[in-house]
Amino acid sequence: MPSHHDVIVVGVGSMGAATCYHLAKRGARVLGIDSQSVPNTNSSHHGETRVIRLTYQEHPDYVPLLRDAYQLWEEIEQETNTQLLHKTGVLYMGFPNGEAISGVRLASETHNLPYSTLTHAELVEQFPQFNLPEGMVGALEPEGGYLLSELAIETYAQAAQRLGAELLTNEPVIDWTSDGSGVTVRTPGGMHTAAKLILCAGAWAGGLLRLQDLQLTITRQVLGWVQPKRLELFQPSAFPVWNIDPNGDGDLTGIYYGFPMSGDGLKLARHHPGQAMAPDAITDEIFPPDEEEILLPLRRYIPDALGPVQSVKVCKYTNSADGHFIVDRHPESDRVHFACGFSGHGFKFASVMGSVLSELALDGKTQRPTGFLGLFRFAD
Ligand SMILES: Cc1cc2nc3c(=O)[nH]c(=O)nc-3n(C[C@H](O)[C@H](O)[C@H](O)COP(=O)(O)OP(=O)(O)OC[C@H]3O[C@@H](n4cnc5c(N)ncnc54)[C@H](O)[C@@H]3O)c2cc1C
């Protein structure tokens, strides 16, 4: 006898856990299914922390979504008495006309967001941890900081369960069908039926969505932790989340960023498209160039942090063709919605995406500005 629910959520990761919670909060009978544990270390959300910031200049509608995301992070924190968001501020560094600095300025001025600028001399004085080339300047966004990503997923999943959601873990969804009476989802353990289906399977979304023209490129990304030479300089009280846009400084590309000290050490990573691979081909094996990717920004810009590498982890980006998320109804059925292609910057939106996806499933629409994330933009 198949189990029957109002909504099945496939993938209880960053977006899926929040979606289960928002659905259950509205009284829906929810079944969340994940092929792994919740959370897990083989998807896109592990590594303890994710940056949150408001100054998005890539599209004007990201900022209203982020304002709601902040509010919803606060709500789940209060409801569960769990701190997930740490506002350390985000310090951006780069050349004045580079993408990072001009982007922060543009977004802050367009959306009236708080920020302050720092000249090179002010940067040197206020943040002596950095040794930057002449000409680099700074911008400080006080609302930015970091989220505890695995704890956030666990918190949402447990809160959803308390509200009645059922979670099936270590159970991969093989396929799904939809007809006039509902959706049927097949797993090794059996068939599950519901009125509606939400697909948010991260790096594995492509196989489940079966949309031939949808281009999703999965890339291998590394993140690492070091033991800084001068520990005292990198404590949260004196050291914010940071972000250096090196473009214009020799041949460095991408964005280097990092976090204040935590129990695991000083975490840093590089935002750039890593090696494109099939999701199951990306393992936790580490290669010598991975350590170099972690140490390079320290050698170049943060010499007092240069110390032994404590650990390196591998994670997955699911890149859409234009770097923007993809959130829409499935072209095969009004009963099916999906969210994918978070392109290495989606976690901060998980709280609001959970709400958006619950509205799409239960109401068929959302008041939030997600139109720009639709499939229509790939129509050609
Ligand atoms: C190294 C790194 C750094 C990042 N830094 C930031 C940052 O600083 N700030 C930020 O906002 N974002 C950041 N991101 C991006 C962010 O983490 C992702 O955009 C986000 O986690 C994607 O969420 P998701 O729900 O799509 O995928 P996931 O969280 O990976 O969830 C997908 C889930 O689907 C499950 N699943 C897959 N296939 C199936 C199936 N067939 N059946 C059942 N379940 C299935 C998986 O097991 C998984 O649990 C970073 C990502 C990486 C890799």
PDBQT file of the ligand as one rigid body, heavy atoms in Angstrom, charges set to zero:
ROOT
HETATM    1  C1  LIG A 401      32.394  24.894  -1.084  1.00  0.00    +0.000 C 
HETATM    2  C2  LIG A 401      31.089  25.612  -1.124  1.00  0.00    +0.000 A 
HETATM    3  C3  LIG A 401      30.967  26.865  -0.559  1.00  0.00    +0.000 A 
HETATM    4  C4  LIG A 401      29.759  27.555  -0.605  1.00  0.00    +0.000 A 
HETATM    5  N1  LIG A 401      29.666  28.766  -0.002  1.00  0.00    +0.000 NA
HETATM    6  C5  LIG A 401      28.471  29.407   0.036  1.00  0.00    +0.000 A 
HETATM    7  C6  LIG A 401      28.342  30.602   0.765  1.00  0.00    +0.000 A 
HETATM    8  O1  LIG A 401      29.302  31.070   1.387  1.00  0.00    +0.000 OA
HETATM    9  N2  LIG A 401      27.122  31.210   0.813  1.00  0.00    +0.000 N 
HETATM   10  C7  LIG A 401      26.028  30.687   0.166  1.00  0.00    +0.000 A 
HETATM   11  O2  LIG A 401      24.961  31.294   0.235  1.00  0.00    +0.000 OA
HETATM   12  N3  LIG A 401      26.127  29.546  -0.532  1.00  0.00    +0.000 NA
HETATM   13  C8  LIG A 401      27.312  28.884  -0.605  1.00  0.00    +0.000 A 
HETATM   14  N4  LIG A 401      27.441  27.702  -1.262  1.00  0.00    +0.000 N 
HETATM   15  C9  LIG A 401      26.290  27.202  -2.024  1.00  0.00    +0.000 C 
HETATM   16  C10 LIG A 401      25.254  26.480  -1.203  1.00  0.00    +0.000 C 
HETATM   17  O3  LIG A 401      25.859  25.658  -0.230  1.00  0.00    +0.000 OA
HETATM   18  C11 LIG A 401      24.373  25.696  -2.167  1.00  0.00    +0.000 C 
HETATM   19  O4  LIG A 401      23.855  26.603  -3.132  1.00  0.00    +0.000 OA
HETATM   20  C12 LIG A 401      23.225  25.004  -1.463  1.00  0.00    +0.000 C 
HETATM   21  O5  LIG A 401      23.710  24.171  -0.434  1.00  0.00    +0.000 OA
HETATM   22  C13 LIG A 401      22.433  24.168  -2.480  1.00  0.00    +0.000 C 
HETATM   23  O6  LIG A 401      21.320  23.636  -1.832  1.00  0.00    +0.000 OA
HETATM   24  P1  LIG A 401      20.473  22.451  -2.476  1.00  0.00    +0.000 P 
HETATM   25  O7  LIG A 401      19.324  22.230  -1.582  1.00  0.00    +0.000 OA
HETATM   26  O8  LIG A 401      20.234  22.743  -3.916  1.00  0.00    +0.000 OA
HETATM   27  O9  LIG A 401      21.458  21.188  -2.457  1.00  0.00    +0.000 OA
HETATM   28  P2  LIG A 401      21.880  20.280  -1.207  1.00  0.00    +0.000 P 
HETATM   29  O10 LIG A 401      21.954  21.031   0.040  1.00  0.00    +0.000 OA
HETATM   30  O11 LIG A 401      23.086  19.535  -1.671  1.00  0.00    +0.000 OA
HETATM   31  O12 LIG A 401      20.657  19.256  -1.065  1.00  0.00    +0.000 OA
HETATM   32  C14 LIG A 401      20.329  18.310  -2.059  1.00  0.00    +0.000 C 
HETATM   33  C15 LIG A 401      19.875  17.051  -1.358  1.00  0.00    +0.000 C 
HETATM   34  O13 LIG A 401      19.252  16.204  -2.332  1.00  0.00    +0.000 OA
HETATM   35  C16 LIG A 401      19.552  14.865  -1.997  1.00  0.00    +0.000 C 
HETATM   36  N5  LIG A 401      19.318  14.015  -3.174  1.00  0.00    +0.000 N 
HETATM   37  C17 LIG A 401      20.009  14.041  -4.336  1.00  0.00    +0.000 A 
HETATM   38  N6  LIG A 401      19.502  13.134  -5.202  1.00  0.00    +0.000 NA
HETATM   39  C18 LIG A 401      18.462  12.534  -4.559  1.00  0.00    +0.000 A 
HETATM   40  C19 LIG A 401      17.551  11.492  -4.932  1.00  0.00    +0.000 A 
HETATM   41  N7  LIG A 401      17.596  10.885  -6.126  1.00  0.00    +0.000 N 
HETATM   42  N8  LIG A 401      16.636  11.088  -4.026  1.00  0.00    +0.000 NA
HETATM   43  C20 LIG A 401      16.571  11.684  -2.798  1.00  0.00    +0.000 A 
HETATM   44  N9  LIG A 401      17.424  12.677  -2.408  1.00  0.00    +0.000 NA
HETATM   45  C21 LIG A 401      18.342  13.092  -3.283  1.00  0.00    +0.000 A 
HETATM   46  C22 LIG A 401      20.999  14.949  -1.535  1.00  0.00    +0.000 C 
HETATM   47  O14 LIG A 401      21.375  13.832  -0.747  1.00  0.00    +0.000 OA
HETATM   48  C23 LIG A 401      21.026  16.265  -0.752  1.00  0.00    +0.000 C 
HETATM   49  O15 LIG A 401      20.810  16.065   0.636  1.00  0.00    +0.000 OA
HETATM   50  C24 LIG A 401      28.638  26.984  -1.238  1.00  0.00    +0.000 A 
HETATM   51  C25 LIG A 401      28.731  25.697  -1.804  1.00  0.00    +0.000 A 
HETATM   52  C26 LIG A 401      29.943  25.007  -1.734  1.00  0.00    +0.000 A 
HETATM   53  C27 LIG A 401      30.026  23.634  -2.339  1.00  0.00    +0.000 C 
ENDROOT
TORSDOF 0
